[in-house]
Amino acid sequence: MNHTLPAAASQGSIVNGARIGPRFSKGSAVAVLVCWLLVVFDGYDLIVYGTVQSSLISETGWGLTKATAGTIGSMAFLGMMIGAIFAGRMADSWGRRKTILGCAIVFSVFTILCAFAPNAAVFGALRLLAGIGLGGLVPSANALVAELVPTKWRSTIATLMMSGVPIGGSIAALVGIPLIPAFGWEAMFLLAVLALVIVVPLGLKYIPETLTPASAKGGSVRGGTSKDPAKKSAGFGSLLRAPYLGISVLFALATIATLFAWYGLGTWLPNLMQLAGYNLGSALTFALALNLGAVAGSVITAWAGTRFGPIPTAIAAAAVAAVGLSVLLVGPPVTVVYLALVLAGVGTHGTQCLIIAAVASHYPDHLRGTALGWALGTGRIGAVVAPQVGGLLLAAGLGVNSNFLAFAGAAAIAAVLLTAVGLKIKTTISQGASNV
């Protein structure tokens, strides 16, 4: 079976000298759906640690404290940082399909092995290795999907693709309520086998390759040799020099702040709510509210990003997250807590979806995977630091509110940074127009 799309399908058609994007065929729709399913399992395998964290502290006999539990929580995010940085470049060089499927197999296998970890050190190492696959899948899948859909739908589909992460997190919280008391924390990791035996085979069958060997190397275009020197140097160095340096740094910093808030909440929320006096079942329903808010955020921001632009919408989403998390500081009634967590989910995950959509739209085809890997890879610094900061704040006796304050502050910082992104893009467009 030929898994490489013809050039006309993957690159689009030329009308009056302008590229109008690829046709969105039935095969492309199936490929996008399979990629989305893999992102769902990516989200499940990532968020599952938050659902079992209190069980690991109290039931394993590994001697975990809040601080060490935070460190273990950071291991997957450290792996994600490695995976996101290098998989984006690999996807641009070796092909999207191989990278996506390879990452899916890696995170599934090592997540399953977590159920058999004999101690905290081995468990943390397995989470690190799983994280490499988890981090590599998202930029690779988004790069491929961006090449399968028409340009006008690129921002919307990129945002909806990311709904798979909180849907996976919602599934983790939902199945954890009955599964953990009945079968123990190990069962949560064994569910990752479903991705390995169901979705990966579907990927082998339906996911095409969108880069030809020549285009992956920045070589020939329709039988000729590319004369664009930028395409011959498609790598991280291209992002860190004119004309992309400033915008690349701002995208990275905004992603760091956003992922600090989102993954800090994802790791610590069930434990924080238990410390606030709720039982495990109630604590997991709060996590479910956060993730369902994130799912809603994916849909809302997909529409709003198309209507108003990804950057203005991302600024608003980050502000919504900051407000929602700030409400939790005053100890509101439980109904308001649920509403605040839904808003926090809408805002934090919605902001990240919109950043991905903005990156996918801002950079040229030959740099798109690399740019997504850069933003998500460096952004994982926030995800790595957040669980540790949360644990250290609790270990220092600063209470539950210290976590909510830290995550709200990060969301507010993201709003400021994204405002800077918008201003820089506007300035660049103005300068370009004045030079015409």
C-alpha positions as CSV (number, residue, x, y, z in Angstrom):
1,M,0.0,0.0,0.0
2,N,1.3,3.4,-1.0
3,H,1.2,5.6,2.2
4,T,2.5,8.8,0.5
5,L,-0.1,11.2,-0.8
6,P,0.4,12.5,-4.4
7,A,1.9,16.0,-4.5
8,A,-1.4,17.5,-5.8
9,A,-3.3,16.1,-2.8
10,S,-0.7,17.0,-0.1
11,Q,0.4,20.3,-1.4
12,G,-2.9,21.6,-2.9
13,S,-3.8,23.2,-6.2
14,I,-2.4,26.3,-7.9
15,V,-5.1,28.8,-9.0
16,N,-3.9,32.0,-10.7
17,G,-0.5,31.5,-9.2
18,A,-1.8,31.0,-5.6
19,R,-1.8,27.9,-3.6
20,I,-5.3,27.2,-2.3
21,G,-4.5,24.2,-0.1
22,P,-5.3,20.5,-0.3
23,R,-8.6,18.9,-1.0
24,F,-10.2,17.4,2.1
25,S,-11.0,13.9,0.8
26,K,-12.6,11.1,2.7
27,G,-9.2,9.4,3.1
28,S,-7.9,12.6,4.7
29,A,-10.9,12.8,7.0
30,V,-10.2,9.2,8.2
31,A,-6.5,10.0,8.7
32,V,-7.4,13.1,10.8
33,L,-9.8,11.0,12.9
34,V,-7.2,8.4,13.6
35,C,-4.6,11.1,14.6
36,W,-7.3,12.6,16.9
37,L,-7.8,9.2,18.6
38,L,-4.1,8.9,19.2
39,V,-4.2,12.4,20.8
40,V,-7.0,11.2,23.0
41,F,-4.8,8.4,24.3
42,D,-1.9,10.8,24.6
43,G,-4.1,12.9,26.9
44,Y,-5.2,9.9,28.9
45,D,-1.7,8.6,29.4
46,L,-0.5,12.0,30.5
47,I,-3.3,12.9,32.9
48,V,-3.6,9.4,34.4
49,Y,-0.8,10.2,36.9
50,G,-2.9,12.9,38.5
51,T,-5.7,10.4,39.1
52,V,-3.5,7.9,40.9
53,Q,-1.1,10.3,42.7
54,S,-2.8,10.0,46.1
55,S,-2.9,6.2,45.8
56,L,0.8,6.1,45.0
57,I,1.5,8.2,48.1
58,S,-0.7,6.2,50.5
59,E,-0.8,2.7,49.2
60,T,2.5,1.7,47.5
61,G,4.9,1.8,50.4
62,W,7.4,3.7,48.1
63,G,7.9,6.4,50.7
64,L,6.6,9.2,48.5
65,T,6.0,12.6,49.9
66,K,4.2,15.6,48.3
67,A,7.6,16.9,47.1
68,T,8.8,13.6,45.6
69,A,5.4,12.9,44.1
70,G,5.7,16.3,42.3
71,T,9.1,15.3,41.0
72,I,7.8,12.0,39.6
73,G,4.9,13.9,38.0
74,S,7.5,16.1,36.3
75,M,9.3,13.1,34.7
76,A,6.7,12.6,32.0
77,F,6.8,16.3,31.2
78,L,10.6,16.2,31.0
79,G,10.2,13.4,28.5
80,M,7.6,15.4,26.6
81,M,10.0,18.3,26.3
82,I,12.6,16.0,24.7
83,G,10.0,14.3,22.5
84,A,8.4,17.5,21.3
85,I,11.6,19.2,20.4
86,F,13.1,16.3,18.4
87,A,9.9,14.7,17.0
88,G,8.9,18.0,15.3
89,R,12.3,18.0,13.5
90,M,12.1,14.3,12.8
91,A,8.7,14.7,11.3
92,D,10.0,17.4,8.9
93,S,13.0,15.2,8.0
94,W,11.9,11.6,8.1
95,G,8.2,11.9,7.5
96,R,5.1,12.5,9.6
97,R,3.7,9.0,9.5
98,K,6.7,7.2,10.8
99,T,7.1,9.7,13.6
100,I,3.5,9.6,14.7
101,L,3.2,5.9,14.8
102,G,6.6,5.5,16.5
103,C,5.7,8.0,19.2
104,A,2.3,6.2,19.8
105,I,4.0,2.8,20.2
106,V,6.6,4.3,22.6
107,F,4.1,6.0,25.0
108,S,1.7,3.1,25.0
109,V,4.4,0.5,25.8
110,F,6.0,2.4,28.6
111,T,2.6,3.5,30.1
112,I,1.6,-0.2,30.3
113,L,4.9,-1.0,32.0
114,C,4.2,1.6,34.7
115,A,1.6,-0.8,36.1
116,F,4.5,-3.3,36.9
117,A,6.9,-0.8,38.4
118,P,8.5,-2.2,41.6
119,N,9.5,1.2,43.1
120,A,9.4,4.9,42.6
121,A,12.7,5.1,40.7
122,V,11.6,2.6,38.1
123,F,8.1,4.2,37.9
124,G,9.7,7.7,37.3
125,A,12.0,6.3,34.6
126,L,9.1,4.7,32.8
127,R,7.1,7.9,33.0
128,L,10.1,9.7,31.5
129,L,10.3,7.3,28.6
130,A,6.5,7.4,28.0
131,G,6.8,11.1,28.0
132,I,9.1,11.1,25.0
133,G,6.4,9.5,23.0
134,L,3.7,11.6,24.5
135,G,5.5,14.8,23.6
136,G,6.5,13.8,20.1
137,L,3.0,12.8,19.0
138,V,1.2,16.1,19.2
139,P,3.5,18.3,17.1
140,S,3.9,15.5,14.5
141,A,0.2,14.9,14.3
142,N,-0.6,18.6,14.0
143,A,2.0,19.0,11.3
144,L,0.5,16.2,9.3
145,V,-3.1,17.3,9.8
146,A,-2.2,20.9,8.7
147,E,-1.1,19.4,5.4
148,L,-4.3,17.3,4.9
149,V,-6.9,20.0,5.4
150,P,-7.7,23.1,3.3
151,T,-5.9,26.3,4.5
152,K,-9.1,28.0,5.6
153,W,-9.8,25.1,8.0
154,R,-6.3,24.7,9.3
155,S,-6.8,26.8,12.5
156,T,-10.1,25.2,13.3
157,I,-8.9,21.6,12.8
158,A,-5.7,22.2,14.7
159,T,-7.7,23.5,17.7
160,L,-10.3,20.6,17.5
161,M,-7.4,18.1,17.3
162,M,-6.2,19.3,20.6
163,S,-9.6,18.5,22.2
164,G,-8.3,14.9,22.3
165,V,-6.0,15.8,25.2
166,P,-8.7,16.9,27.7
167,I,-11.1,14.2,26.4
168,G,-8.4,11.7,27.3
169,G,-8.0,13.4,30.7
170,S,-11.8,13.3,31.2
171,I,-11.8,9.6,30.5
172,A,-9.0,9.1,33.0
173,A,-10.9,10.9,35.7
174,L,-14.2,9.2,34.8
175,V,-12.9,5.6,34.7
176,G,-10.7,6.2,37.8
177,I,-13.8,6.8,40.0
178,P,-14.9,3.1,39.8
179,L,-11.7,1.5,38.6
180,I,-9.2,2.6,41.3
181,P,-11.2,1.4,44.4
182,A,-12.1,-1.9,42.6
183,F,-8.8,-2.9,40.9
184,G,-6.1,-0.5,42.2
185,W,-4.1,2.2,40.6
186,E,-2.3,-0.3,38.3
187,A,-5.4,-0.9,36.2
188,M,-5.4,2.7,35.1
189,F,-2.1,2.2,33.3
190,L,-3.1,-1.1,31.8
191,L,-5.8,0.6,29.8
192,A,-3.1,2.0,27.5
193,V,-3.0,-1.3,25.8
194,L,-6.1,-0.3,23.9
195,A,-4.1,2.3,21.9
196,L,-1.5,-0.3,21.1
197,V,-3.9,-3.0,19.8
198,I,-6.7,-0.8,18.2
199,V,-5.6,2.7,17.2
200,V,-2.0,2.0,16.1
201,P,-3.1,-0.7,13.6
202,L,-5.7,1.8,12.3
203,G,-2.8,4.3,11.9
204,L,-0.8,1.8,10.0
205,K,-3.7,1.4,7.6
206,Y,-5.1,4.9,7.2
207,I,-2.4,7.6,8.0
208,P,-0.6,8.7,4.8
209,E,2.8,10.3,4.4
210,T,2.5,13.9,3.3
211,L,6.2,14.6,2.7
212,T,8.0,13.1,-0.2
213,P,11.6,12.2,0.4
214,A,12.6,15.3,-1.7
215,S,10.4,17.7,0.1
216,A,11.5,16.3,3.5
217,K,15.0,17.2,2.6
218,G,14.1,20.6,1.2
219,G,15.0,19.3,-2.3
220,S,13.1,19.1,-5.6
221,V,9.8,20.7,-6.2
222,R,7.8,19.2,-9.1
223,G,10.9,17.9,-10.8
224,G,13.1,20.9,-10.2
225,T,15.5,22.0,-7.5
226,S,14.3,24.3,-4.8
227,K,15.9,27.7,-5.1
228,D,14.7,28.9,-1.7
229,P,17.7,28.8,0.6
230,A,15.4,28.8,3.7
231,K,14.1,25.4,2.7
232,K,17.6,24.0,2.6
233,S,18.2,25.0,6.2
234,A,14.8,24.0,7.8
235,G,15.8,23.5,11.4
236,F,15.8,25.2,14.8
237,G,18.4,27.6,13.6
238,S,15.9,29.0,11.1
239,L,13.5,29.8,13.9
240,L,16.1,31.7,15.9
241,R,17.1,34.2,13.3
242,A,15.4,36.9,11.2
243,P,12.5,37.0,10.4
244,Y,11.3,34.5,13.0
245,L,13.5,35.1,16.1
246,G,11.3,37.4,18.1
247,I,8.0,35.6,17.4
248,S,9.6,32.2,18.1
249,V,10.8,33.3,21.5
250,L,7.4,34.9,22.4
251,F,5.5,31.7,21.3
252,A,7.9,29.6,23.4
253,L,7.5,31.8,26.5
254,A,3.7,32.0,26.2
255,T,3.6,28.2,25.9
256,I,5.7,27.8,29.0
257,A,3.3,29.9,31.0
258,T,0.2,28.2,29.6
259,L,1.5,24.7,30.1
260,F,2.6,25.6,33.7
261,A,-1.0,26.4,34.5
262,W,-2.6,23.5,32.5
263,Y,-0.4,20.7,33.6
264,G,0.1,22.0,37.1
265,L,-3.7,21.7,37.5
266,G,-3.8,18.4,35.7
267,T,-1.2,16.9,38.1
268,W,-2.3,18.3,41.4
269,L,-6.0,19.1,41.2
270,P,-7.4,15.8,42.6
271,N,-4.8,15.8,45.4
272,L,-5.5,19.5,46.2
273,M,-9.2,18.9,46.5
274,Q,-8.6,16.0,48.8
275,L,-6.4,18.2,50.9
276,A,-9.3,20.7,50.9
277,G,-11.5,18.1,52.5
278,Y,-13.2,16.2,49.7
279,N,-13.0,12.4,49.2
280,L,-11.4,10.7,46.3
281,G,-14.6,10.4,44.3
282,S,-15.4,14.1,44.7
283,A,-11.9,15.1,43.9
284,L,-11.9,13.2,40.7
285,T,-15.2,14.8,39.7
286,F,-13.5,18.2,40.1
287,A,-10.7,16.9,37.7
288,L,-13.5,15.8,35.4
289,A,-15.0,19.4,35.4
290,L,-11.6,20.8,34.6
291,N,-11.1,18.5,31.6
292,L,-14.7,18.8,30.4
293,G,-14.1,22.6,30.5
294,A,-11.0,22.0,28.4
295,V,-13.0,20.0,25.9
296,A,-15.6,22.8,25.7
297,G,-12.7,25.2,25.3
298,S,-11.4,23.3,22.3
299,V,-14.7,23.7,20.5
300,I,-15.3,27.3,21.6
301,T,-11.8,28.5,20.7
302,A,-12.0,26.6,17.4
303,W,-15.0,28.8,16.4
304,A,-13.7,32.0,18.0
305,G,-10.2,31.5,16.6
306,T,-11.6,31.3,13.1
307,R,-14.0,34.2,13.7
308,F,-11.6,36.6,15.5
309,G,-8.1,35.2,14.9
310,P,-6.1,32.7,17.1
311,I,-4.0,35.4,18.9
312,P,-6.8,37.7,20.0
313,T,-8.9,34.7,21.1
314,A,-5.9,33.2,23.0
315,I,-5.4,36.5,24.9
316,A,-9.1,36.3,26.0
317,A,-8.9,32.6,26.9
318,A,-5.8,33.1,29.0
319,A,-7.5,36.0,30.9
320,V,-10.6,33.7,31.5
321,A,-8.3,31.1,33.0
322,A,-6.7,33.6,35.3
323,V,-10.1,34.8,36.5
324,G,-11.4,31.3,37.0
325,L,-8.4,30.2,39.1
326,S,-8.5,33.5,41.1
327,V,-12.1,32.7,42.1
328,L,-10.9,29.5,43.9
329,L,-8.8,31.6,46.3
330,V,-11.8,32.9,48.2
331,G,-13.2,29.5,49.0
332,P,-16.5,29.8,47.1
333,P,-19.5,27.4,47.4
334,V,-19.1,24.0,45.6
335,T,-21.2,25.0,42.6
336,V,-19.0,28.0,42.0
337,V,-15.9,25.8,42.4
338,Y,-17.2,23.6,39.6
339,L,-17.9,26.7,37.4
340,A,-14.5,28.1,38.1
341,L,-12.8,24.9,37.2
342,V,-14.7,24.7,34.0
343,L,-13.6,28.2,33.1
344,A,-10.0,27.3,34.1
345,G,-10.2,24.3,31.7
346,V,-11.7,26.4,28.9
347,G,-9.0,29.1,29.3
348,T,-5.9,27.1,29.9
349,H,-6.3,24.4,27.3
350,G,-8.1,26.7,24.9
351,T,-5.1,29.1,25.1
352,Q,-2.7,26.2,24.2
353,C,-4.9,25.1,21.3
354,L,-4.9,28.6,19.9
355,I,-1.1,28.9,20.3
356,I,-0.7,25.7,18.2
357,A,-3.1,27.0,15.6
358,A,-1.2,30.3,15.4
359,V,2.1,28.6,15.1
360,A,0.7,26.2,12.4
361,S,-0.6,29.2,10.4
362,H,2.4,31.6,10.9
363,Y,5.3,29.5,9.6
364,P,5.8,28.1,6.1
365,D,5.3,24.4,5.3
366,H,8.9,23.4,5.5
367,L,9.3,24.8,9.0
368,R,5.9,24.0,10.4
369,G,6.7,20.7,12.2
370,T,10.0,22.2,13.5
371,A,8.2,25.3,14.8
372,L,5.5,23.3,16.5
373,G,8.2,21.1,18.1
374,W,10.0,24.2,19.2
375,A,7.0,25.9,20.8
376,L,5.7,22.7,22.4
377,G,9.2,21.4,23.4
378,T,10.4,24.5,25.1
379,G,6.9,25.1,26.5
380,R,7.3,21.8,28.3
381,I,9.6,23.6,30.7
382,G,6.5,25.0,32.2
383,A,5.0,21.5,32.4
384,V,8.1,20.1,34.0
385,V,8.4,22.8,36.6
386,A,4.7,23.0,37.5
387,P,4.3,19.6,39.4
388,Q,7.5,20.3,41.3
389,V,6.4,23.8,42.2
390,G,3.0,22.6,43.4
391,G,4.6,19.9,45.6
392,L,7.2,22.3,47.0
393,L,4.5,24.9,47.9
394,L,2.5,22.2,49.7
395,A,5.6,20.8,51.4
396,A,6.4,24.3,52.6
397,G,3.1,24.5,54.4
398,L,1.7,27.3,52.2
399,G,-1.6,25.5,51.6
400,V,-3.8,24.7,48.7
401,N,-4.4,28.3,47.7
402,S,-0.7,28.8,47.0
403,N,-1.1,26.4,44.0
404,F,-4.1,28.1,42.7
405,L,-2.4,31.5,42.9
406,A,0.7,30.2,41.1
407,F,-1.4,28.7,38.2
408,A,-3.6,31.9,38.0
409,G,-0.5,34.0,37.8
410,A,0.9,31.9,35.0
411,A,-2.3,32.3,33.0
412,A,-2.2,36.1,33.4
413,I,1.5,36.1,32.2
414,A,0.5,34.1,29.2
415,A,-2.2,36.7,28.3
416,V,0.5,39.5,28.5
417,L,3.0,37.5,26.3
418,L,0.3,36.7,23.7
419,T,-0.5,40.4,23.6
420,A,3.1,41.0,22.7
421,V,2.9,38.3,20.0
422,G,-0.2,40.1,18.5
423,L,1.6,43.4,18.5
424,K,4.7,42.0,16.9
425,I,2.7,40.3,14.1
426,K,0.8,43.5,13.5
427,T,4.0,45.5,13.3
428,T,5.5,42.9,10.9
429,I,2.5,43.1,8.6
430,S,2.6,46.9,8.7
431,Q,6.3,47.0,7.8
432,G,5.7,44.5,5.0
433,A,2.8,46.6,3.6
434,S,5.0,49.8,3.7
435,N,7.7,48.1,1.8
436,V,5.4,47.2,-1.1
